[in-house]
Amino acid sequence: MTDFDELYAAHYGDLTVQLYVYFGDRQEAQDVVQEAFCRALQRWRQVSTYDDPVAWVRRVAWNLATSGWRRRRTALNFLRRQRDEPSVAGPGPDRVALVAALATLPPAQRRAMVMHYLGDMSVAEIAERESVSSNTVKSWLHRGRTALAAHFESEVHHA
C-alpha cells in the first residue's frame, strides 16, 4: 500500500510539467493536477491498492485537462457565433431628440402623444384607457404638439 503523501511529493511536479506543456498555462496545469490528487485522496482506500496509483492520478488529470479544454473551446465557439450575430443599431439622433423632447411634456400629454402617434391609438381608445373624455385627449394632443413644435423650433434657432 502506497502512502499518499509520498506519491504526491514524488509525482506532483512531473505531472504538472506534463500538463503545463499540454496547456501552455502553468496555473491551469497546477490546478488540474491538484484536482486529480484531491480526487485520489477522496478515494485513497481504493486507489492505493492499484498496481500504479500514479497512473490513475495521471489519467484523471488528463481527463480533467481534456474536459476543461472542451469547455473552453465550446465557450469560445459560442462567443465567436455571438460576434457574428447582426448587431442592432442604437437609436439615431432624431429618436434621441424626440425622446428628450417628449420628456419635457407633462405625463398625461406625453402618454397621449406616445399612444396616438407612436402607438397608433385613436382618440377614443386613449380616452377610454385614461378614463377621460375625448375632448381632454384632444386637448392633451394639441398642447403636446404645440409644446414639441416650440421645443424643436428653439432647438433650430440655438443650433
N, C-alpha and C positions, 0 to 999 in steps of 0.2 A: 504494500500500500504506500503510495507516494504522498509526501507531505505537501499541502497546498502552497505554503509559504516558499518552500524550496522550488517548486515548479514555477511559481510566479517570478521569483528572483532570477531563475536561470533562463527563462524564456520571454519575459515581457519585452526586453529590449530588441531581441531578434524579430519577434512578431511585429513590433512597432515599425522597425525598419522595413520589413517586407510590405506592410500596408502603406507606409509612407511613400514608397516607390510606386505603389499602385495609385494612391490618391494624389500625390504631389502636395499633400497638406499634412504637416506633422501633427497638428492639433486633432484633425479628423482621425488620423491613424491611431493616435493615443486614445481617443475616445472609444473607438471601435474595439481596440484590444482590451481596454479597461472593462467595457461591457461584456466582452466574451469571458474574461476572467470572473466577473461578477456572476455570470450565469453558471460558470463551472463551480464556483463556491457554493451557490444555491443547491447544486446537485452533486456536491463533492462526494457524498457517500457512494454514489453510483460511478461517477467519473473516475474516481481514484482507483477503481478496480479494473479499468481498461488497461490493455497492454501498453498503449501510448496515449496518456491523458492529454499531452500537449497537442497531439493530432486533433483531438476533439476540440480543444480551445481554438486551434488554428482554423478548423473548418467553420466553427461558429463565427469567428472574426471575419473570415472571408464572406460568409453568408450575410453578415450584417453590412459589410462593406458593399456588397453587390446590391442588397436591398436599398441601402442609402443612395447608391449611385442611381438606381432605377427611379427612386422617388424624386431625386433632384432632376433627372432627365425629364420625367413626366411634368414636373412643375415648370421647368424651362420651356418645354414644348407648349404648355398651356399659356405661359406668358408671351411666347412668340405669336401664338394664334391671336391673343388679345390685341397685340400691336397691329395685326393685320386687319382687325375689325375696322370698318369705316368709322371715323370719329364724327361726332355731331358738332357742327359749328356752334359757337356760342351766339348769344343774341347780338344782332347788328346794332349800329349806333341809333337807328330810328326806333328800334324796340326799346332800347335803354332810355332814350329820350321820352318815349311815350309812357313807360312805367314811372319814370321820375315825375313827369307832369301829372299823371293820374294820382300820384301820392300826395300832390298838393291839394286835391279836392277833398271836401268833407266826405266821410264814409258813405253816406246814402247816395250822394251824387256819383261817387266812384263806383259803387256797386251797380247802379243803374247804367252807367256808361259801359262798364265791362259786360254786363249781361246783355245789353241791347246791341252794342257794336261788335263785341268780340264773341259773345255767346249766341248771337242771332235770336234773342228772345224778343217777343213782341211787347209793346207797352202793357197790354192786358196781362200777359204772363208775369211780367215783372211786378205789376200792381198786386196780383194775387200772391206771389211769393213773398213780397214785402209787407203784405196786409195794409196797403194804402190804396187810394183812388188812382185811376188812370191819369187824372189831371195832376196829381202830385208827382207821378213818374215823369210826365211830360215836362213839368217844371224843373225837376232834377236834371233831366237830359238837356233842357235849354240852358240852365245855369252851368252845367258841366261843359257843354260845348263853348259857351261864352268864356268861361274861365280858361279852358285849354287854348282857345284862339288867342286870348290875351297873353297867355304864358308863352306860346310859340312866337307870337308877334314880338314880344320883348326879347326873346332869345335871338331872333333875326336881327333886331336893332343893336343888340350887345355883341354880336359876333363880328 
